[in-house]
Amino acid sequence: MNDEEVITFLKDIFDNGISQELNVFLCKEMTHSGETLEWPEEWRHLVVDKHSSGGVGDKISLMLSPALAAVGCKVPMLAGRSLEYTGGTIDKLEAIPG
């Protein structure tokens, strides 16, 4: 799809909503569009997720993730930079000296 087609598609979803079938299809396609992390079997009970949409509500990740890691949990995180006026998690971490 070119940029104009993507814009038209997204405007249509915004204006008319999205069917459950299309939503499931898009989620499956996004899930399989990049690399998939594979964890060692012995980590199965240790891998945890703390999902955040970031921004204004991003107050827990910076404290919870290191605490979970300190007790042996594996906490894979994706972090953003320059997200709106609040900054991303990377911006916040860089603001902490050392």
HELIX and SHEET records of a PDB file:
HELIX    1   1 ASP A    3  ASN A   16  1                                  14    
HELIX    2   2 GLN A   20  THR A   31  1                                  12    
HELIX    3   3 GLU A   41  TRP A   43  5                                   3    
HELIX    4   4 GLY A   55  GLY A   57  5                                   3    
HELIX    5   5 SER A   61  ALA A   70  1                                  10    
HELIX    6   6 GLU A   84  THR A   86  5                                   3    
HELIX    7   7 THR A   89  GLU A   94  1                                   6    
END                                                                             
